Amino acid sequence: MATISQVPRKARILAPRLLLALVVVDVLLLAVNVIGAPSFLDLDQEKNFPTWYSSAKLLGASMAALWCWRLEPAERRRGTSGLFWPIAAVLFAVLSMDETATAHERFAALLMSGAAGMSLRTRLLGGDQLKDAFVWPVLFAPLALAIFGFLLYLLWERMRDNRRSLILGVLGCAAFILAMILEGPAVYTSPPIAAWGAAEVARYRLFVLVEEGAELAGTTLILAALLLHGAWLANVPQAEGDGTDS
């Protein structure tokens, strides 16, 4: 079993402070976008600071998952369930890379260029090719459900004795699900993009703000759940009386 001495005191102290800093950045990004953000801070654009920021948080979640795995008792790291944390770490790392590379949107664009894409465009997007970029939540819904199902099971299986982290993790998954649900409706139910007026643009911007805000909150909440759970695991041996402080 990992002892308290194997975990630097600074890591346990800095975790809550780091999370507070992330919340402040989240709020500032949303506030700037409400006022009117320049392109490098625009939540509705790619390859800018918000994209890098989300990618960094997901990479942090990957490392935090490995930290939790390392701190668990040796007997819990055996068997199939012992692979849950490493699988989660790989999953978050892949999501981090996807956030930067926009692989899901590129793959969706590739699918939409074929015959199946033409049929989907007609049925879902009213034939408007300019809306193709918003179809990925539909295409990847089964995969997303599988990912969130795994994460929720992981949270319950590994964090049910740590209610604070469990609640934060579930709220983070819920925020991500909300972000996916909101990704398309403002576009699917609107006239062709080329015919948008001020009302449609304002409606779309409102949806983007809520959707991107949910995604910002989701990554922060999940990272918070993992970091605080790691700190909780680090203190378990001390609480049981079989560890020593550093």
C-alpha distance (Angstrom), angle and dihedral (degrees) to the residues before:
residue distance angle dihedral
M1 . . .
A2 3.78 . .
T3 3.77 111.2 .
I4 3.76 128.7 -144.7
S5 3.79 89.7 -108.1
Q6 3.82 90.4 63.5
V7 3.78 90.8 63.5
P8 3.80 116.8 69.1
R9 3.78 112.5 -120.2
K10 3.80 89.3 -133.6
A11 3.82 91.4 60.7
R12 3.80 91.0 56.2
I13 3.80 92.3 46.2
L14 3.80 96.7 44.0
A15 3.82 96.4 48.8
P16 3.85 96.1 77.6
R17 3.80 91.2 41.9
L18 3.80 91.7 50.9
L19 3.79 90.3 50.5
L20 3.80 91.2 50.3
A21 3.81 89.4 52.1
L22 3.82 90.5 51.0
V23 3.81 91.4 51.3
V24 3.81 89.6 51.7
V25 3.82 91.3 50.9
D26 3.82 90.6 47.6
V27 3.80 91.9 52.6
L28 3.82 92.9 45.5
L29 3.82 91.9 50.5
L30 3.79 91.3 50.8
A31 3.81 91.9 46.2
V32 3.81 92.3 50.5
N33 3.81 90.7 49.8
V34 3.80 91.7 49.8
I35 3.81 89.9 54.0
G36 3.81 94.5 41.0
A37 3.79 121.3 -78.7
P38 3.80 128.2 -140.9
S39 3.81 114.3 -119.0
F40 3.81 94.9 -95.8
L41 3.83 90.0 58.3
D42 3.82 98.6 34.8
L43 3.81 110.5 124.2
D44 3.81 90.1 -154.3
Q45 3.80 94.2 61.0
E46 3.79 133.7 74.5
K47 3.81 133.7 -130.5
N48 3.80 94.9 32.5
F49 3.81 137.6 103.4
P50 3.85 97.2 -71.0
T51 3.81 89.8 52.0
W52 3.81 92.3 50.2
Y53 3.80 90.4 44.0
S54 3.82 93.9 53.4
S55 3.79 90.3 45.2
A56 3.82 90.8 51.3
K57 3.82 91.7 50.8
L58 3.81 91.3 50.7
L59 3.81 90.2 49.1
G60 3.81 87.7 49.7
A61 3.81 88.8 52.4
S62 3.80 88.8 53.0
M63 3.81 91.9 53.7
A64 3.81 91.5 43.3
A65 3.83 89.8 54.1
L66 3.80 89.7 54.6
W67 3.81 88.9 48.0
C68 3.80 90.7 53.8
W69 3.81 90.0 48.0
R70 3.81 91.7 51.6
L71 3.80 92.3 49.8
E72 3.78 96.6 50.3
P73 3.81 118.7 100.4
A74 3.80 113.0 -88.3
E75 3.80 92.6 -115.0
R76 3.82 90.9 58.9
R77 3.81 91.1 54.3
R78 3.80 91.9 61.3
G79 3.78 125.9 91.6
T80 3.79 129.8 15.0
S81 3.80 94.8 -47.6
G82 3.79 88.7 55.0
L83 3.80 87.7 70.0
F84 3.81 93.9 59.4
W85 3.79 95.4 92.9
P86 3.84 95.6 46.4
I87 3.81 89.5 47.8
A88 3.80 89.8 50.9
A89 3.82 89.8 48.6
V90 3.82 91.3 53.4
L91 3.81 90.5 45.4
F92 3.80 93.4 52.9
A93 3.82 91.0 45.6
V94 3.82 90.5 52.9
L95 3.81 90.8 47.9
S96 3.80 88.9 50.1
M97 3.81 91.7 53.5
D98 3.80 90.8 45.0
E99 3.80 91.0 52.5
T100 3.80 89.8 57.7
A101 3.81 98.1 37.9
T102 3.86 96.0 38.0
A103 3.80 86.7 -139.7
H104 3.82 93.8 161.1
E105 3.79 91.7 56.7
R106 3.81 92.3 45.5
F107 3.79 91.3 50.4
A108 3.80 91.1 47.5
A109 3.82 89.9 51.3
L110 3.81 89.3 51.8
L111 3.80 91.5 51.9
M112 3.79 91.8 46.6
S113 3.80 90.5 56.0
G114 3.81 91.0 67.9
A115 3.79 135.0 71.0
A116 3.81 92.5 -88.3
G117 3.79 89.0 53.8
M118 3.79 91.8 53.8
S119 3.81 90.6 53.3
L120 3.81 92.1 47.5
R121 3.79 91.4 47.0
T122 3.78 91.1 53.5
R123 3.82 95.2 47.0
L124 3.79 100.6 38.9
L125 3.79 107.6 22.1
G126 3.78 101.8 35.4
G127 3.79 90.6 -114.2
D128 3.82 93.2 -64.2
Q129 3.81 107.9 143.5
L130 3.81 90.8 -167.7
K131 3.81 87.9 69.9
D132 3.82 94.6 58.3
A133 3.80 92.2 102.7
F134 3.81 90.2 63.7
V135 3.79 97.4 56.5
W136 3.80 98.4 79.1
P137 3.85 95.6 91.5
V138 3.82 88.1 61.6
L139 3.80 94.2 45.5
F140 3.79 94.1 47.4
A141 3.81 98.6 36.7
P142 3.87 94.0 108.9
L143 3.81 91.7 50.2
A144 3.80 91.7 45.6
L145 3.81 91.2 50.9
A146 3.81 90.0 50.8
I147 3.82 91.6 49.9
F148 3.79 94.5 47.8
G149 3.80 90.7 44.1
F150 3.80 89.9 54.9
L151 3.81 92.9 46.0
L152 3.80 93.2 49.5
Y153 3.80 90.9 48.6
L154 3.81 90.1 48.2
L155 3.80 91.3 50.2
W156 3.79 92.5 50.8
E157 3.80 95.5 41.5
R158 3.80 95.0 47.5
M159 3.82 105.3 26.3
R160 3.79 106.2 36.1
D161 3.81 89.9 107.6
N162 3.81 90.2 51.8
R163 3.79 102.6 58.6
R164 3.80 96.9 178.9
S165 3.80 93.8 58.1
L166 3.80 91.6 40.5
I167 3.81 91.9 55.5
L168 3.81 92.6 46.0
G169 3.80 91.2 49.5
V170 3.81 93.7 48.8
L171 3.80 90.7 48.0
G172 3.81 89.2 50.3
C173 3.81 91.8 52.9
A174 3.81 90.1 46.7
A175 3.81 90.4 52.3
F176 3.80 90.8 51.5
I177 3.80 91.4 49.2
L178 3.80 89.5 50.3
A179 3.82 90.0 50.7
M180 3.81 91.2 53.6
I181 3.81 92.1 47.0
L182 3.81 90.7 51.6
E183 3.80 94.8 45.6
G184 3.79 95.1 90.1
P185 3.83 117.7 14.7
A186 3.80 95.7 85.6
V187 3.81 88.2 55.6
Y188 3.82 101.3 35.3
T189 3.82 92.9 55.6
S190 3.80 97.0 42.7
P191 3.82 131.5 88.9
P192 3.84 118.7 -93.9
I193 3.80 108.7 -58.0
A194 3.80 92.1 -120.3
A195 3.81 88.2 61.9
W196 3.80 97.0 48.7
G197 3.76 117.3 133.0
A198 3.79 131.6 -168.4
A199 3.82 93.3 -75.4
E200 3.82 93.8 53.9
V201 3.80 92.3 45.8
A202 3.82 91.8 49.9
R203 3.83 90.7 48.2
Y204 3.78 91.4 49.3
R205 3.82 92.5 48.9
L206 3.80 90.6 51.4
F207 3.81 91.2 52.1
V208 3.81 90.5 47.3
L209 3.79 91.7 51.5
V210 3.81 92.9 51.0
E211 3.81 93.5 41.8
E212 3.80 95.1 47.9
G213 3.80 90.4 43.1
A214 3.80 89.3 54.6
E215 3.81 90.3 50.1
L216 3.80 92.0 49.0
A217 3.80 90.4 49.8
G218 3.82 92.0 45.0
T219 3.80 95.2 56.0
T220 3.80 92.4 44.7
L221 3.82 93.6 47.8
I222 3.80 93.4 48.8
L223 3.80 91.7 47.0
A224 3.81 88.7 47.7
A225 3.80 91.1 51.5
L226 3.80 92.3 51.7
L227 3.81 97.3 43.6
L228 3.79 93.9 46.1
H229 3.80 90.7 45.5
G230 3.79 89.4 52.6
A231 3.79 89.8 51.7
W232 3.81 88.9 47.6
L233 3.82 91.8 51.1
A234 3.78 89.7 48.8
N235 3.80 90.3 57.1
V236 3.81 96.9 45.3
P237 3.85 94.8 84.9
Q238 3.81 90.4 49.3
A239 3.81 90.4 50.3
E240 3.79 89.3 50.2
G241 3.77 91.1 49.7
D242 3.78 97.3 -120.6
G243 3.79 99.5 101.8
T244 3.76 136.9 69.5
D245 3.76 127.4 -136.9
S246 3.79 121.4 -119.6
